[in-house]
Amino acid sequence: MIALLDKIFRDQSGRIVLWQWPSIPLICWGLLKVAALVSGGHLQSAFSSASTAFLFVWAYLELAQGVNYFRRALGAIVLLAIGISFFR
């Protein structure tokens, strides 16, 4: 059981990793999301779409290159949520 928890939460160096400094795609997502909230009309729609694209990139990178299984699962969950949101 401990070995499974280690694989889920520890990186290659043995450190527990739940949170990391935001990467460029995640920073861009946040900035564009704020821009979408303060703008209106077509500009709001453009900012919102661009922010979703950056979130998709971040989630894909986490899924493909995450440092542990927790980070990869987080990427998969966000990708799934983005996919579901397109069909609502």
Rosetta blueprint (number, residue, H / E / L):
1 M L
2 I H
3 A H
4 L H
5 L H
6 D H
7 K H
8 I H
9 F H
10 R E
11 D L
12 Q L
13 S L
14 G L
15 R L
16 I E
17 V L
18 L L
19 W L
20 Q L
21 W L
22 P L
23 S L
24 I H
25 P H
26 L H
27 I H
28 C H
29 W H
30 G H
31 L H
32 L H
33 K H
34 V H
35 A H
36 A H
37 L H
38 V H
39 S L
40 G L
41 G H
42 H H
43 L H
44 Q H
45 S H
46 A H
47 F H
48 S H
49 S H
50 A H
51 S H
52 T H
53 A H
54 F H
55 L H
56 F H
57 V H
58 W H
59 A H
60 Y H
61 L H
62 E H
63 L H
64 A H
65 Q H
66 G L
67 V L
68 N L
69 Y H
70 F H
71 R H
72 R H
73 A H
74 L H
75 G H
76 A H
77 I H
78 V H
79 L H
80 L H
81 A H
82 I H
83 G H
84 I H
85 S H
86 F H
87 F L
88 R L
